[in-house]
Amino acid sequence: MKVSGSTALVTGGGRRVGRAIALALAESGANVAVHFNRSEGDAAETVEVARSMGVSADSFQADLADAGSAVRLVDTVRSSLGHLNILVNSASMFSPGSFEDTSLDEWDRYMAVNFRAPFLLAQAMYRAMPDGEQGKVINLNDWRTARAKRFAYGVSKAALSGLTRSLAVSMAPNVQVSELALGAILPPADMVVERLGPVETKLGPAARMGTLNEVSAAVLSLIGNDFITGETLHIDGGRHIR
Ligand SMILES: NC(=O)c1ccc[n+]([C@@H]2O[C@H](COP(=O)([O-])OP(=O)(O)OC[C@H]3O[C@@H](n4cnc5c(N)ncnc54)[C@H](OP(=O)(O)O)[C@@H]3O)[C@@H](O)[C@H]2O)c1
């Protein structure tokens, strides 16, 4: 599948990893829908940069904890930029919380944003695709999903892995669905960077953090290969093999 001329929705595309992916897609000639929840200014700035690359781009607000908003997001993008060929599920909640402390409300919110929304967006995209049209779904996951200190996050990402494989068989043969299991690329937005120092020695064989370019190159490579589906591609410097 060619990126150029396709239309991509990147959730959480205004900042950080999502922004890098949105701009890499734009640079390769895709029209991009930059989704945001609260980061309106960042999303607008990302759209400006994408447009300067000669593609159509716009920003779209949706709280993905709300099922109706997730489904409407795809409709709104379609009315503005045409039907979607590429969906990148990057938006995610990520905050501390142990098994013992996780409330029902937090559990539901994690599942809604990190797991249910990617399903709803993929389904809405698929239903609106013209017959025979090719597409790709890429889910942003984590190299490690069993997490004592970020319990609901980890469970929601493990569920996302299952969703990736189920979507791969359900959206076949025209849509391929894979996930990137990221290692440390950017520190969490609320983390003091100095705290990362000693952690770097535990980052796996590569012994460094990954770069945004390494993530976006993997996205472009998955989109360009129609014989990869249901795959978990680790972009973690080999951390998962230790
Ligand atoms: N950064 C890393 O090193 C790393 C490591 C492992 C895995 N990952 C995965 O890679 C992806 C991107 O990582 P990241 O660090 O860029 O993510 P992030 O900064 O933690 O979050 C990305 C975006 O998710 C959006 N979001 C959160 N709650 C939302 C909601 N209720 N509705 C809609 N959007 C919501 C936020 O959008 P607004 O700002 O617009 O509110 C936020 O900017 C995530 O799926 C993450 O799990 C990242």
The ligand as an SDF file (V2000), in Angstrom:
LIG
                    3D

 48 52  0  0  0  0  0  0  0  0999 V2000
    6.5070    7.4330   25.1140 N   0  0  0  0  0  0  0  0  0  0  0  0
    7.0430    6.2380   25.2430 C   0  0  0  0  0  0  0  0  0  0  0  0
    8.2520    6.0820   25.4940 O   0  0  0  0  0  0  0  0  0  0  0  0
    6.1620    5.0140   25.0930 C   0  0  0  0  0  0  0  0  0  0  0  0
    6.6140    3.7860   25.6060 C   0  0  0  0  0  0  0  0  0  0  0  0
    5.8070    2.6760   25.4730 C   0  0  0  0  0  0  0  0  0  0  0  0
    4.5810    2.7630   24.8200 C   0  0  0  0  0  0  0  0  0  0  0  0
    4.1760    3.9620   24.3270 N   0  0  0  0  0  0  0  0  0  0  0  0
    2.8690    4.0360   23.6650 C   0  0  0  0  0  0  0  0  0  0  0  0
    2.9610    4.8640   22.5190 O   0  0  0  0  0  0  0  0  0  0  0  0
    1.8000    5.7050   22.4150 C   0  0  0  0  0  0  0  0  0  0  0  0
    2.2060    7.1660   22.3670 C   0  0  0  0  0  0  0  0  0  0  0  0
    3.0110    7.4600   23.4910 O   0  0  0  0  0  0  0  0  0  0  0  0
    3.0820    8.9450   24.1070 P   0  0  0  0  0  0  0  0  0  0  0  0
    4.1080    8.9060   25.1720 O   0  0  0  0  0  0  0  0  0  0  0  0
    3.1820    9.9370   22.9990 O   0  0  0  0  0  0  0  0  0  0  0  0
    1.6250    9.0320   24.7600 O   0  0  0  0  0  0  0  0  0  0  0  0
    1.0710   10.0920   25.8300 P   0  0  0  0  0  0  0  0  0  0  0  0
    1.8480   11.3560   25.6980 O   0  0  0  0  0  0  0  0  0  0  0  0
    1.0530    9.4440   27.1860 O   0  0  0  0  0  0  0  0  0  0  0  0
   -0.4400   10.2580   25.3640 O   0  0  0  0  0  0  0  0  0  0  0  0
   -0.7410   10.5550   24.0220 C   0  0  0  0  0  0  0  0  0  0  0  0
   -2.0290   11.2990   23.9290 C   0  0  0  0  0  0  0  0  0  0  0  0
   -3.1220   10.5070   24.3830 O   0  0  0  0  0  0  0  0  0  0  0  0
   -4.2140   11.3960   24.4420 C   0  0  0  0  0  0  0  0  0  0  0  0
   -5.2560   10.9590   25.3670 N   0  0  0  0  0  0  0  0  0  0  0  0
   -5.1580   10.6250   26.6730 C   0  0  0  0  0  0  0  0  0  0  0  0
   -6.4030   10.4240   27.1910 N   0  0  0  0  0  0  0  0  0  0  0  0
   -7.2830   10.6420   26.1780 C   0  0  0  0  0  0  0  0  0  0  0  0
   -8.6950   10.6180   26.0730 C   0  0  0  0  0  0  0  0  0  0  0  0
   -9.4920   10.3610   27.1120 N   0  0  0  0  0  0  0  0  0  0  0  0
   -9.2500   10.8940   24.8680 N   0  0  0  0  0  0  0  0  0  0  0  0
   -8.4910   11.1860   23.8140 C   0  0  0  0  0  0  0  0  0  0  0  0
   -7.1490   11.2410   23.8400 N   0  0  0  0  0  0  0  0  0  0  0  0
   -6.5560   10.9800   25.0110 C   0  0  0  0  0  0  0  0  0  0  0  0
   -3.6410   12.7500   24.9030 C   0  0  0  0  0  0  0  0  0  0  0  0
   -4.1370   13.7380   24.0010 O   0  0  0  0  0  0  0  0  0  0  0  0
   -4.2840   15.2990   24.4340 P   0  0  0  0  0  0  0  0  0  0  0  0
   -2.8890   15.7240   24.8280 O   0  0  0  0  0  0  0  0  0  0  0  0
   -4.7990   15.9580   23.2290 O   0  0  0  0  0  0  0  0  0  0  0  0
   -5.2480   15.3500   25.5880 O   0  0  0  0  0  0  0  0  0  0  0  0
   -2.1270   12.5510   24.7790 C   0  0  0  0  0  0  0  0  0  0  0  0
   -1.4580   13.6230   24.1840 O   0  0  0  0  0  0  0  0  0  0  0  0
    0.9020    5.3330   23.5850 C   0  0  0  0  0  0  0  0  0  0  0  0
   -0.0770    4.4260   23.1490 O   0  0  0  0  0  0  0  0  0  0  0  0
    1.8450    4.6790   24.5810 C   0  0  0  0  0  0  0  0  0  0  0  0
    1.2030    3.7330   25.4100 O   0  0  0  0  0  0  0  0  0  0  0  0
    4.9310    5.0930   24.4630 C   0  0  0  0  0  0  0  0  0  0  0  0
  1  2  1  0
  2  3  2  0
  2  4  1  0
  4  5  1  0
  4 48  2  0
  5  6  2  0
  6  7  1  0
  7  8  2  0
  8  9  1  0
  8 48  1  0
  9 10  1  0
  9 46  1  0
 10 11  1  0
 11 12  1  0
 11 44  1  0
 12 13  1  0
 13 14  1  0
 14 15  2  0
 14 16  1  0
 14 17  1  0
 17 18  1  0
 18 19  2  0
 18 20  1  0
 18 21  1  0
 21 22  1  0
 22 23  1  0
 23 24  1  0
 23 42  1  0
 24 25  1  0
 25 26  1  0
 25 36  1  0
 26 27  1  0
 26 35  1  0
 27 28  2  0
 28 29  1  0
 29 30  1  0
 29 35  2  0
 30 31  1  0
 30 32  2  0
 32 33  1  0
 33 34  2  0
 34 35  1  0
 36 37  1  0
 36 42  1  0
 37 38  1  0
 38 39  2  0
 38 40  1  0
 38 41  1  0
 42 43  1  0
 44 45  1  0
 44 46  1  0
 46 47  1  0
M  CHG  2   8   1  16  -1
M  END
$$$$
